[in-house]
Amino acid sequence: MRILRPHLVKGSIRRQVAVGEKVVVRGSLVYKLPPAPTWVNGSGKLSWIGELIDGLLHRGWFNDSDVYLRIDPGEDVTGRPLAFIIPSCRGDGAFVLPGERIEDLLVDAQLLPRFGDGAIFVKTSP
C-alpha cells in the first residue's frame, strides 16, 4: 500500500481543493491532505480504519495543526467552527478568517481583493 503525502497549496485554494477535501493549516502554510484509500471507503465496515489513517498518519505529520474540510458556501452549517482560508501566495502567509456565519465570512472576504482566491471550510480538528 502506497501512502500519499500531503502537498503544499500555492495560489488559488478554490482551484486546488475541491468541496469535501481536507486541508491542514500549519503556521503560514496550507497543505492538502490526500483522500483516504478506496479500500477504506468501500463497505462502511472499515470506517474505523479510515479514522485511524486520518488520525495517525496525517495528524502525525501535523501535530498541533488545524484540520479543515472544504464545504459549499450554500450549505447550512450550524454548531461547527467556520473559516475562510486564503493560502500563501508570493511569499505571503496563509490567512484564516474565523466566523460563525457563512454570509458574514463572505462579506468580510470581499473587502480585500486578495481574498478572491479563498474558500469556506469547517474545522474538523479538536
Helices and strands as residue ranges (DSSP letters): E 7-8, H 13-16, E 22-26, E 29-32, H 38-41, H 47-52, I 53-58, H 59-61, E 66-70, E 82-86, E 95-99, H 102-109, G 113-117, E 119-123
